[in-house]
């Protein structure tokens, strides 16, 4: 079974709240999220909130969202990673905004309760409701940014098809090319998007 098939199976497992799928997601993406968050958080902030908090919270939010039937466009590893990047960046920005408000006297520094909603739910409480319009805008903006980095219209069309759930065979038929060409273009998409996450 290829990595693509593995990740597709994990996503299905996450929607069923399968603990093995959660573990595999963790093993595959935790270090990447650490690296992404470490580049976005100022060093002085990390006593209160560090890249581990971001990675844990992003993975938890994704798992809860999939289990609740959200994120229907997450169907493969490309769409999964794109969404994880958006969630992690959003959490970094939210924390930086909260810190800025605290420095202006807007709130006192809080302990663990700062991560909980009124019912005591933890790290993923912010997506316990339907995604906000702001989050939808962020996802759309991030997707647009990632698509703009791709070298040509055909590659962009393929990326959108995969986000919409097309199989490689279906995409090859739509693009009138071989499945080998589709796989080669998907490798380019993954490489380009990984590099985009590294420099963002």
Buried (B, 14 or more C-beta within 10 A) or exposed (E): EEEBEEBBBBBEBBBEEBEEBBEBBBEBBBEBBBEBBBEBBEEEEBEBBBBBBBBBBBBBBBBBBBBBEBBEBBBBBBBBBBBBBBBBBBBBEEBBEBBEEBEEEEEEEEEEEEBEEEEEEEBBBBBEEEBEEEBEEBBEEBBEBBBEBBEEEBBBBBBBBBBEBBBBEBBBEEBEBEEEBBBEBBEBBBEBBEEBBEEE
